[in-house]
Structures are given as C-alpha cells and as structure tokens.
Amino acid sequence: MGKPFVYRFFTGFPTPKRSATGCDFAGEIMAVGSDVTNFAVGDRVWGIDDKGAGSHAQYLTFPADRAISRIPPGISYKLAAASAEGAHYALNFIR
C-alpha cells in the first residue's frame, strides 16, 4: 500500500468525502446564529478545524465555541490563516 491508497482511505474512497480541502481559514463573518453573542456580522476572523476538512471554500459554517478568533487590525487574511496552521502544528508537538 502506497501513499495514494492511505491518502484516499482518509479522504474518501473511491471519491473524496468533501469537495473542498483544508482545515485552516480566515474571512469575514456574513451571518451569525441567534445564540451567538461573541461575534457579529462583519467581524474579520481566523481559525482552524482539525476534526474535519472543507475550509478551503468560499463559505463556511463554523461553531462559535470552536477554535475561532478575531483577526487583529493590520493582519491580512493570508497571514492569519497561515498562523492558524503553524500554531496547530506547534500545539500538537507540545502535546
């Protein structure tokens, strides 16, 4: 069994389970649920979802109590998303 087989085993066999890949994201909130109080429409946010994939999409639904935070002023979406992945790897190595 080579790498392609192992990769396909985790992402879906014979076709991918999700059409979008990725676990890190950054963007602007377009809508919030009625119970969400810590984020608002228009907030610039970044985060990571290491329990699944699909964040490399135009729109993403994400729980407000997971790994998501506001992007500080002056930080680009690109830099924020890259920081999420680096922090994720660092935390996993520490653990």
N, C-alpha and C positions, 0 to 999 in steps of 0.2 A: 504494500500500500504506500503510494507516494503522497506528496503534499497535496496535489489536486483532490485526491479522494478525501483526505482528512478535512480539508477546507470545505468541500461540498457537504460532508457529513454534518458540520456545524451550521452552515448557512442554508441548507436545504437540498434535498436530493429528490428528484433529478433537476429541479429548478430552485432558485433562491426563494426562501420563505417571504422575504421582503424585497420590494423593488428598489429601495434606497438603502445605502450602506451608512456606516458611521455611528459614532456614539457621542461625539462632542458637537456642540452647537453654539451659535451666537446669533442674536437677531433682536427684532423689536416685537413687543407683545401687541398683538392685533385684537385680542379679546380675552376676557377673564371669566371664570365661572362665578356664580352668585355667592359662593362661600369664600372666595379668595379676597383677602384683605391686605396682604403684604406686597402685592404687585398691582399695577394699573396699566391700562392701555397706553402705549407709547413708551413704556419703560424699555431701555436697552438692557438685555440680559445675556448671560452666557451660562453654560453648564455642561454636564456630562451624564449619560445614562449608560452605565456599564452592564446593565442587565439585559440589554437588547441592542438592536441596531435600527437604523432608519432615520437618523438625524440629518443626513445629507439630503434634505428635501426642501421644497420651497416653504411648506408649512409643517408645523409640528405641534402636537398636543402633548403637554408635559405637566405632571402634577406639581403644584406649588410647594409641596413639602419635600421635594427631592433635591438633588444637587443642582440648584439654580440660584444665581445671584445677579444683582445689577452690575453693569459694566461701569467702572469709574470714568469720570469725564476725561477726555483726551485719549482714551484707549480705543483702537479700531476693533471692529468685529473680528477681523482676521487674527489679530494679536490675542484677543480674549479667547477665541476658540482654541488657538494653539496652546494657550496657558492651561486650559482645562485638561487637555490630554497629557501634558507634561506633569501637572500636579497629580493626575490619576496614576500615572506610572510610578511617581515618587512615593505616593501613599502605599501602593501595593508592595513596593520594595521594602518600605519601612515595616509594614505588617509582616 
